[in-house]
Amino acid sequence: MENIALLKRLCETPGIPGREERVRALIEKEVKGLFDSIETDALGSLICRRSPRLSAKARGKGGKQASRPTRVMLLCHMDEIGFYVSSIDKNGFLWLNPAGGFDTRNLFSRRVTVVTETGDLPGVMNPGGRPIHISSPKDREKVPEVKEFFVDIGLPADQVRKKIRIGDYVVMNEPCIEVGNKVVSKALDNRVACWLGIESVRKLDATKSAHACEVVVAFTTQEEVGLRGARTASHAVQPDIGLGIDVTLSCDTPGVPEEEAVTRQGQGFGLHLKDSSFIADHRLVSEVEAVAKKNRIPYQRTILAAGGQDGAAAQQAAAGARAVGIVVGTRYIHTVTEMIDKKDLFAARDVLAAYISGVE
């Protein structure tokens, strides 16, 4: 049975850039027994290392390698977009500073969770201004800026100040659900990658697949504000091969020209070639493509016109690494209705496990 329950727990656990500790704790508990060592670096990224697991044939030959094994790094960022509380006004409304990119058209009338040191508090988010009953047509044409949105937790101002401090954070409050063949949730960007980092290694064990390479899975921090955790983690690990695990756009929906779809759901994982942050190593693209074809794993080549991902950090760390992206096409990114197709998710897991087991 596929472990969608784990994806649900990952998505519903709050963690914005700089405050990923609850997601990290969930992952650390989940990966016990899968890796030989686990450590948390200074920026909060969780670095999980797994030594080669040689086959019986390789062990029969002595199991020795002339040099250190190839080091393959999977980069899976833990953070979701969200907000920091930047001020509390005299009436107890919370004003926010964004951590990540938002389209404000998707922020109207949202239920949110305010995460504090003493517990989580429910609230609602709205922009300032008149409601529809008393607004003018001109009022209704305006799209507010992020700075115009506030959170109301339904308490008097004095109680709000006792419970909430500047620097507490806010995430959307939406459940992860299955809809037909899809999974819909906030924070699929990028808890999908966290799931893949765990489940691809778990599949190696389940299928008793040997691997001659050293596997490092880095669950990184602060990707949504500039690949920050991936940069420091990659400098520490110094991989030979970097696999940026992420979501990408799936604009196979009404209102978007066919040539701008990026990916189409249900047609396999995305083999990510280029975005604003990196250009994939063409040899590595061919290697992953060959693995997918050999194992009959569906895939689609992808190029993103703008945006970036953690694979770029691995590619540029220290003396550099060969890098490519393994991504899952996602509809409605950076909203509470992010949607993936389970077939694409499983294809990404399967190609990661198959690729790792074949690296020499």
N, C-alpha and C positions, 0 to 999 in steps of 0.2 A: 504493500500500500504506500502511495506517495505521501511524503511528509508535509502536506499542506498546513497541518496544525502548527508546525514550527514557523512557517512563513507568516501565519496569522499572528503568532506571539511576537515575532520580530517587528512586524508592521505596527502593532498596537502599543509597543513600548516606546515611550517618548525619548528623543535624543537629538538635539539640534547641534550645529557646529559649536564645538567647545564644551558641550554638555552631553557627551555620548556614553557616560559611565553606566547607565542602566542597560543600554544595549550591549555594551561590552561585558557586563556581568552575566547577562543571559547567554551570550555566546561562549564565554569562558566555561560556564557550567556545561553547556551542550557539547563542547569539543573534547571533554576529558576522555582520554584513551585513544584519541585519533592522532595525537602529535607527541613527539618526544620532548619538546620543551615549549613553554608558553611564557611570554613576558609582555609587560606593558611599558611602552617607551615614554619619554618625557611629555609628548603631546597627547598621550592617551591611546595611541594605536596599539592593538593587540597583535603581537607578532608570534605566529605559531609555526614551529619548524618540525619537519618530518624527514628523517634520514632515509636513504635508499632502502627499499625492500627488494632484495635480489631474488631472482627466480632460483629454483633448484638447480637448473642447468648452469646458471652463473656461479652459484655457490660451489658446484662440482668442479668448476675450473679454478677454484681458489677464491672467487669473489672479490678479487683485488682490482683496483683501477689504477691506471698509470698516474692520474692526477685527480684532483678533487672532482666530485661529480658535478654535472651541470646543475646550476641552481635556478629553479623555476619559481617565480614569485607571482602569486595571484593577489591582486589589489582590489579590495572590496570595501567601499566606504560605508561607515555606519550612520553618518549624520543625515538628517532630513531637514528640509527648509523649515524655518520657524521664526520666532521673535524673542527678543529680550525685552523685559519691562524696563523702560527708560525713565518714566516718571509716573507719579500718582497725583492726580489733581485734587482740588479741595472737595470735590464731590465723590471721590473714591473711584473715579474711572482710571483705567490703566492705559498709558500711552506707550507705544512700542517702537523698537528699533529692529529692522529686519535682519535676519541671518540667512541669506540666500535670496534667490530671485523670485519675485511674485508678479503675476498678472492680476491687478487689483479687481478686474471683472469677476474673478473667482473667489473673492473674499467677503462678499456681501452675506450678512445673516448667517454666520458660521458659529457652530458650537465649538468651544475650545477647552483645553485643559491648561491651567496655570500650574506649573510645577515649582513648588517651594521646598525649602529644606525640611519643613514639618509636614508636608503632605501635598497631594494634588487637589486642586479646586476647580470645579466646573465654572464656565463662564460663556458669554456670547460676544461675538465680534461684529461690529457694524461701523460704517463711516459716520462722521458727524453730518448733521443736516436735517432737513425736514423730511418726514415720511410721506408716502404717496398721497395721503388724503389732504395734505396742506401744501404740497410742493407745486411749483409751476412747471409747465412743459420744459422751460429752459433749465430748471433745476435737474430734471430727470435726464437731460442729455449729457450731463457732466459725469465723467469717470473719475472718481477720487484718486488721489495719490496715496501711497502706502502710509504716509505720515498722518493722514486724516482718519485712519481707523483706530478705534479704541476697544477695550474689553470691559465689560460690565459683569462683575461677579455677584451682583444682587445683594450687597451688604453695605451698611453705613460706612462712611469714609473712615471713621476712627477704627472700626474693625478691619477694614481693608489694610490700613497701615500697620496693624498689629500682625497680620497674616502674611503680607507680601512685601518684599524688599526690591529695590532697584537691582537688576541682574537676575531675578527669577525669570523663568522662561515660559513660553507659550507655544503649544502645538495644537493642530486641529484635532478635534475629538470625533473620529469616525471609525466604525468597525471595519475589519477585513472580512469580506464575504465572497462566496463563490456564486457566480452568475453564469449559468450555462457552462460553457467550456472555459470560462475566464475566471480570473481572480481580480477583485476590485478593492482598492484600499488607498488611504493616504500612505505615504512613505514607501511605496514599492520602489521608488527611487530613494535609497538604494538597498533596501532590505532584501530585494531580489538577489543582489550580489552576495550579501551575507549568507543567505540560504545556499547559494551555489558554492561558496567557499567551504561550507560545512558538508553539504550533500555530495559534492564531487569526490571529496576525500573519503567520505563514508562509503560511496559506491566502490572505491578501490578495495576497501576491506570486504564489503559484501560479496564482491565478485572474485576475491582473492587474487587481485591483479598486482603483479610485481611492478616495481618501477626503479630504474637505475639512477634517476635524478634525485636531488634534494628538493623537497617541496616546502615552500614558505608561503603560508597564507597570511596576508596582512589585512586585518580589519581596521581600516584607517579612519582618521578623524578629519574634520574640517574640509572635506572636498568641496562642499557647496560654496565655500568662500575662497577657493583658490588652490585646491590640491595640497593643502598644507601638511596634513599628516602623511600623505603618500610621499612627499618630498623627503621628509626626515627619515621615514621608514626605509625608503629605497636607498638612501645614502648609507644607512646602517647595514642593510642586507647585501647590497651590491649584487643584484641578480644578473645572470647571463640572459635570461628570458623573462620579460615582464608581460603578464596577461592582465589587461585592464578589464575588470568585470563590472558591468554597469547595465543600465537600461539605455535605450535610445528612443527616438520618436517613432511612433507608428501612426502616421497621418492618413491611414486608409479609411477615412471617414468623410462624410459630406462636407463640401465647401472647400476642399483642398485639392489643387490640381494633382493629377496622377503622378506627374514627375517629381512632386515634392513629398511623396508618401514616406520616403526613407526606408521603412520596412512595411511588410504586410503581415498581419497576424495570422498565425497558423501555418506559416511557411518555413518555420525553423528559426534557429538562433541567428543572430546577426554577426557576421564576420566583419568587424569594424576596421575600415581602411584609413579613414582620415576625418579630422575635425579641426577646430581652431587651435588645438593644443599639440597635436602630433600627426605624423604620417607613419603608418605602420610599416614595418620591415617587410618588403615584398617576398622575401624567402620564407619568412615565418607565416605569412598569409598562405603561401602555397602548401606549406607543411600542414597547417591546420585544415586547409581545404581537402588535402589528400586523406587525412584521418577521417573527416566527415564523410567523404565519398566511400572509403573502404568500409566504414561501419554503417553506411546507409542512414546517416543522421542528416535530417533536412537543415539547410542553412540558406542564408541570403547575404550577399555582399552589401555593405552599408557605408555611406559617406554622409556626414552631418555638416551642413553649411556653417553652423556656428555652435559654440559650446566646447567643452573639454571633459577629460576624464583622467583617472589616476594612472592609466598606462603611460601617459606622457611623462609623469614623474619618474617612473622606472626607467624609461628610455633615456632620460637626461641626467640620471644620478651618477655621480662619481665619473668613471670612465665610459659610462653609457651601457645600454643593453638593447637587445633586439626586443621589439614590443609589438603587440597587436591587441585589439579589443575583442572580447567575447561579450556580446550584448543581447538583451532581450527587448524586442520592440514593445513599446508601451504607449497606449492611447492616453490622451488627456494628462500629460506629464505636468507636475507641479500643481496638481489640484487634489481634492479629496476623492476623486473618482478615477485615479490612475488604474489602468486596466491592462492585464497581460493575458496571453493565451497559455494554458498549461502545457500544450504541446511544445511551444517555443521554450518555455522554462526547462522542461525535461530534456529537450535537445541540447540546450546549453550545458546542463549538468553532464550529459552523456559524452559530449565532445571533450569537455575538460578532463574527465576521467580517462577517456581513450587516449587523448594527447599525452597526458602525464605518464601513462604506462608505456608509451612508446619513445619517450625522450631518452637519448643515450648520452 
